[in-house]
Amino acid sequence: MEKSIQKLQKKMSAYPSGHLIISKSGPYSKWFKSDGKVSTYIPKKEIKCAIQLANKKFDAYLLEDYTRELSLINAFLPKYQALPHKAEQLLQDKAFQSLLSFHPSDMSNTCRQWIAEEYEKNPNHPEQLQHKCFSGEYVRSKSEVIIANTLFTNQIPYRYECLLSLDGISFYPDFTIFNPSTNQIIYWEHFGMMEIPSYSEKAFNKLKHFSRHEIIPGINLITTYETSQHPIDSDQILQLVSLYFNL
C-alpha cells in the first residue's frame, strides 16, 4: 500500500495543472479545464489534454482511497497484535496438541508409521526459521505458515523441508505430504520471490529436475507462486488443499 501511494504521488507531480470538468447535455458532453476559478473549454482536437486530466482525477481519487485505507490499517494493526490469540495459546499445550493434530484411529497403518518416522531436515540457515505455526514448529515465511496451518487444521500429515535425494543431489521440498486418502506422497513447493530473475530461474530449474524424476506439477507436486506485489492468500491455499486431498 505504501509503495502504491509513493507511485501515485510521483505520477501526480507529472500531470499538468488544473482539473477536469465534464459538462453534460443529454447525450452530449463537453470538457473544461479549471484552475479553481476559471474554466476553459477543451476542444476535441486537444483530447490529449482531457485524457491527461481525466487520468489525473482518477489517480487523485485513488491516492485518496489508498491513503485512507493505509490509515485504517495502521490504526488496526496495533489493536490486532495486542489481542490474545486464544487458539494459538491452546496449541502451546503439548497434551492438547497431540489430541488435535491427528486421529490415529482414522488412519492407515502406513500413515501412522510415516508420521512416527524420524526424517532428515534441512540444516541450512536455521536462523531463517522465524515464523511459528500451529504445530509449534518454525518455518521460513508467512506464506509457508498459511500452508502449514491449513494442512495441520485439516489433519493432513506433512514434513517440513524433508531431505529428498535425486541423482545424488539434495533437495529439501518445502512440504512432503502424506495423503491419508490415497497413502501417496505429494510434494509442495512454494516460490515466493518470482519477480527476482535469479530466483525464478532456480525455481524453474528445480521443477525441471523434479519432472525428470516423475515429480510432476499438478500430479504429485503442488506449486504456488507469489511476488511482493501479488502475495498468495489463505483462500487460494485452502482451495488447493481441498482439491488435492478431497476435503
N, C-alpha and C positions, 0 to 999 in steps of 0.2 A: 504494500500500500504506500509506504514511504517513497519507494522508487518510482511508482506511478505518479505520485504527486510532484516529485522532482522533475520528471519528464514533462509533465503538463505545464509546470511553471516555466520551464525553458521554452516550450512551444509558445506560450502566451507572450513572452518577451519579443518573439519574432514576428508577431502579427502586426498588421497596420493599425493605426489609431482609429478610434471611433467604434461604433457598434451598429449592427444591422437592425433595421425596422422594416417589416413587411406590411404593406397596406393592401387589404383585400377588398375587392368589389365584385360580388358574385363569383363567377369562375375565374376572374382575372386578379392578378396581384402585381404590385409594384414594389421595388426595392429602394430603400433610402439608407444613406449613411449619416449617422447622427453623432455629434460631438457632445451631446447632452443639452445643447441649446438650440442649435440649428440643424435641420435635416436636409440633406442634399440628395436629389434624385439620382439613382444609378441606372443609366440606360442599358439595354440588353447587350450592346456591344462591349460593355465593361463588366460582363458577367463574372470575370475572374475576380474582380473586387468583391462582388456579392458572395462568391463562393468562399473567399478568404474570411470575410466577416461572419459568414454562417458557421464555418469551422471554428472561428474564434469564440463565437457564442456557445457552441456545443461544448468545446473544451473548457470554457469558463464554468459552465454548469457542472461538468464532470469533475473539475477541480474542487468545486464547492461540495459536491456529493462525497468525494473521496476524503476531503478534509474533515467533514462532519463524521464520516464513518470511522476515520482514524481516531478522532477524539473520543468516540464512544468505546472503541476497542481499548484505548489506553485507560479509560475510566473503569472498564470491565475487568481487565486482566488482574490488577492487584486484588480485587474482591474475589475473583475466582481462585487465585493462588492461595488465598487465605482460608478458603473453605476446607473443612475437614473431609477428606476423601475416605469415607467410611468403608467402602468396598475394598479399597487398596489396603487400608489398615487391617481389615479382617484377614487378608491374604498373608499378613506377616505371621499369623498363627500357623505354624507348620502342620499341626494336627488337623486343623480345619482345611488347610490347603490340600493335604493328601486325600481328603474325602471329596473335595470339589473337583480335583483335576480330572480323574478318570474313574470309571466304574468297571473294575476288572471282570465282574460277572457278565458284562455285556460284550466282552472282547474275546477274540480267539486266543488260543494258547500262543500262537505265533506272535500276535500283537503284544501280549503280556510279556513274553520273553524279550521282544525287541525293546520295550520300554525299560526293562530291568538291566539291559546290557550297558556296560561302560563303552564310551567311544572317545576317540582322539579328537580334541578340539583344536581350533586354530590358535597357535601360540603367538601369532604376530600382533603387535601393537595392543596389548591388553589395556593400555591407558585410554583407548578409544571406547571402551565398553562403559558408557556413562548413562545409558537410558534404561531404567528399570521397568520390567514387565510384570504382569500379574503373577507369573510363575515364580517371581523372585529373582530370576536371572537378569543379567545386563546385556544389552545389545548396542549396536553402534549408531543407530539413527532413530529418529522419532517414527519414521515410516516403518521400520522393522518392528518397533513396538506395536504398531497397529496390527501388523501381520501376526506377530506372536500372540497378542491378546485375543485376536479373532480365532486363531487356531485353539488356543487354550480354553476359551469360554465355550467353544463348540466341541470340546473333548476330543480333539484330533491330535494325537501324539506327534511330536516333532523333535528334531535335534538341531541345535543352532551351531552353524559353522562346523559341521562334522567332516572329518577328513574323507576325501574321495580321490583315489589314485587312478589316473588314466595314463597309460603308456609311461609309467614311472614319474609322471608329473603330479604334484599335489595340488588339489583344488579344495576349497572349503565353501561349498554352496551355502548361501545364507540359511536355508532351511532344507533339511532332509526330513520328509514327512512319511509316516506310515498311514496308509489309507485303511481305516478299520473295516470298511465295507468290501474291499477287494483284496486286502492283505498285500497290496503292491506298494512299492516305494515311489514317491513323487518328490521331485526337487523344486525348489522355489528360489529364483534369483531376482533380487530387486536392484535395479540400476538407477541410482539416484542423482547422477550428475551428468545427464546425457547432453547437456549443452557444451560440455568441455570436450573438444575433439579427441584428445589423447585418451580420455576416459571411455568415450563411446567406441573408439577403435579397439581398446582392450576388451570391452563388453562383447562386441561382435566376434572378435577372435575367440573368446571363451565359448560363445554359442556355437561357433563352427567346430571347435574341438569337441564339445559335448555331442553335437549331432553325429560326428564320426563314430561315436560310441553309443549310438541309439538312445541318447538322452535328448528327446525332441520337443521343442516348444509346442504347446498345445496338446501333447500326448502324455508324456511323463515329466514334463518340465513346465512350470508356471513362470512366466516372466512379467515383471511390472517395471514401468519406466516413469521417470519424472525429471523435471528441471526446476530451477529456482522459481521460474515464472508459472510452471504448470505442476504443482505438487499433487501427489496422489491423495485420495481421501478414504475414509473408513467404509463408505458405501461401495466403492469400487472393490476394495479388498473383500468385503462380505459377499459381493456378487460372485467373485472368483471362487471363494471357498465353497459357496453354495453349489456352484456349477461342478466343481471337481470332486466334491465329497458328498453329493446327493443330500444336501440338508433340506 
